[in-house]
Structures are given as C-alpha cells and as structure tokens.
Amino acid sequence: MSDTAAFLTEALGIEPRDAALYERARTHGSRGGDSYERLEFLGDRVLGLLVSEWLYERFPDEPEGKLSRRYNALVARETCAEVGRAIGLPPHIRLGKQAREDLANLSENVIGDVVEALLGAVYLEHGLDAARAIVRKHWSPFLDVQKRAPVHPKSALQELAAARNLGVPVYEMLARFGPHHAPRFRVKVSLGRHGEAEAEGDNKQEAETAAAAMLVERLS
C-alpha cells in the first residue's frame, strides 16, 4: 500500500480502489492538467447535504434560522481546513513548484478545497454512507461545542449596530496581495465615528468576517 493510500485509509477509514481519483482530489491547479476543482464542487454539495441531514436529526425542535447558523459554521472553509489539518492532510496535497515554495498547502482555502474534493471522491467510489461516516466523525468536534446556534460575525455586527443606532457597517477592500494561486485580502469595516477594524483572509468573505468579529469585540 502506498503512503497516500495508507494515509487515506487511516484518516478517512476507507480503502481507496481508484488511485487516480484520489490523486486528482489532492492535486492543485498549479501542477497543470487535472486538478481537484470538479471533485471539490461535488464534495461541497455532498458535505452540505450530509450536514443538513445531521442537523435536522440532531435538533428536531430548532427553527430554520438557527439550523442555518449552525450549518454555515460547519461547512465554512475555515472548518473544512481545520478538519484537513487535524487528519494531517497538508503534506499530501500535490502542488506545482512555485505553489509548493509558497507553502500553498498551508493555505486555508487550499486545505479546505482538498477536504471537499476527497469527500467527493469518497462519495463517487464508496457512496453516501461512507461519506456520512466521515463527516459525522470529523465534524463532530465542531458540532459538539455548539451549545447554541452560532451567530455569524457579520450578522452579529449588524445586529449590534442596529441595537445601538450606530448606522450600517461599511466594508472596504483595501488590498489584494500574494501569489495568484494563494492570494490574501485585506478588508476594513467601519461604523463611521463609532469604530473600525481591519483584517486579512484567504478570500474577501473570510477577511470581512474576521474584521467584523474584531469590531464586535471592540464594541462589546
């Protein structure tokens, strides 16, 4: 058994049969040729379905709004990346030379994408039950700590601003920098004279979320 096959068997609890499928799931576009993008598209939908099903079963009395907040936290790129790091995925991501030198395998976006691509591969080869077992095992630590449905930082900032009559949060992208395959974004959120915060992320949404969380903390 190859090192990668052994890793997948130990980390995901499945024995890969089609080596090419899992090789594609681990391949970043910087290598040229087939990459994980199509499998990531599929895996994203598989993850969404399985998390929705899980939340529907586990919280039978919660309304749609609270379920949606739990869902958004569990399928977030940050959570997928945490899962990937927990199973030791980064060294197994296949990168082009420049991306490897730039440590793209440590990028939250890349790790999260490969986790979803691997879920897509598992679904294709082993079916929904195998994918469900992986999700419920590796995402359970994140669900177990949700004593109540989390509020997204941008929603929390908007609610706080409305409650105090501080106006509407305004988001401004200050910069995009870094290599093309692993860009970084810097964003500012402001409430006029009431306060502002800046933060960075692997994408614009992540940077906005981090900035909103920072400003909520300051205002609280």
N, C-alpha and C positions, 0 to 999 in steps of 0.2 A: 504494500500500500504506500502511495506517495505521501510526502509530508503534508501536502494540501488535503488529500483525501483523508488522512488521519486527523488533521485539524477539523475538517468539516464533520467527520463522524463524532469526534469528541465534543465540539462546540454546539452542533445543531442536533445531534442524536440521530442523524440519518447517514446512510452509506451511499455516497454518490455512485451512480452507474454510468452516466454520460459525462465523462471528464470534460469534454468540450463545452458543455452547458455551464458548468461551474467556473471554467476558465474564463468564459465570456462574462459571467456575472462579476468576476473580480478584476476585469480589465477596464482601465480608464481610457478615455478617448485620446489621450496624449500618446498612446502607443501606436495609433493608426489601426485601420481595419475594424473588425467587430469590437464593440465596447458594451458596457453594461446598460446602456441607456434604455433599450427596449425592455429588458428584463426589469429594470428599475421602475419603468412605467407600469408594468404588470404587478410587480411586488407592492407598489404603493397602493394599488386598488385592493389587493389581497389583504394587506395589513388593515386598511380602512374597514373592510367588511368584517374581518375577524375581531377587531377591537369594538366595532359597533355591536356585534352579536354578544360579545363578552359583557359589555356594559349594560346592555338590555337585560341580560340574565341576572347580573350581579346586583343591579339597583332597580328592582321592579317598581318602586314607588317614586322614582325621581322623574321630574318633568323633562321635556326635551332640552330646555335651555341648560340645565345642569349637566345632562348627559353630553351635550355638545362641548361644554367646557372641559369635561374630563377627556373626551375624545381628542380634542385639539392638543391637549398636553401630551397624550400618549403617542400620537402619530407625528408629533413635531420632529423636525430634523435633529434637534438637539437630543431628543430621547433616543432616536434611532442611532445616533452617533455614540451615545453612552452605552447602548447595547453592544455596538460594534467593538468599542474599547474593552468592555467587560469580557467579551469572548476572545480577545486577543487578535482581532481582525487586521489592524493596520499593516503588519509585516507581510500579509498575504495579498495585499492589493497590488495589482500589476500596473506599473506606470511607465511612461516614456522617460528618457534620460533626464530631460530638463525638469519634468514634474517630480521625478524622484529626488533630484538635487534640491528642489524647492520644498521637499517634505510634504508634498500634496497628500500623502497617505495619512497625515495627521490632521488634515482639514476636516472640520465637522461636516461640511457638505459632501465631501467625497466618501467619508466613512458611512454617513447616513444613506447615501445613494447605494453603496455596495450592499449594505444590510438589506435594503429593499429589493435589490437585484437578486440576492441569494434567496429571499423569500419567494420571489417569482420563479426561480429555478426549482426550488423545493416543491412549489405548487405544481409545476409542469411535470416533474418526474415522480412525485410521491402523492400528490393530491392535497385536498383541503385539510384533511385530518392531520397530516404531518405538519403542515404549515400552522395549523391551530395549536398543536402541541408546542411548537417553538415559540409562538407569540405568548402563550399563557405561561410558559416557563420564564422567558427572558424579559418580558414586560411586567411581570407580576410585582417586582420590587417597586416599580414606579406607580402602579395602581394601589398597592398596599399602603403607601404613605399618603394617599389622598383621603384624608379624613373627611374632607368636604370638597365639593367640586371647585377646582381652582378657577380663579378669575384671571384672564389674560391681562398682562401689564398695561396694554394699550386701552383695554376696556376699563381697567381699574383707574387709570389716569383720567380718562374721560368722565367717569362717574364722580371721582373726587373733585375735578374741576367744576362740574355742574353743581355739586352739593355746596361748594364754597363760592359760586358765582365768579370763577376765575377766568371764564372765557373758554374757547375751544383750543385744544392742543394743536400746534402747527409743527409739522415735520419738514425738515430741510436736509437734502443730501449734500454733505459738504465735500466729499471726495470719494473717488474710487481709485484704488491703487493695488499694487501687487501684480503677479504674473497673470496672464489671460486665463490659464486653467484653474487658478485658485485666487480670484480677486478678493479684496477686502473693501468694505464700505464703511464710511464714517457719516453718521447722521446726527443732527441736532433736533431736539424737540423743545418747544418753548411755550410758555403761557404768559407772554408779554413781560410786564414788570414783576410778575409773581415768581418767575424762576425758569431755568432752562437746564438742559443736560445734554451731553454728547456721549456717543458710544460707537463701538465698531462691531462688525459682524461679517460672516462669510457671505451674506446677501443683505439686500436692503431691508427686508422684513425683519431679519434677525437683529440688525443694528437698531431699527426703530423700536423693537421690543425691549432691547437692553437699555436704550435711552429712556423709554417710558418707565421701566422698572426703577431706574436710577432717580428719575424726577419724583416718582411716587414716594420713594424712600425719603428723599429730601423734604418733601412737603408734609410727610407724616411725622 
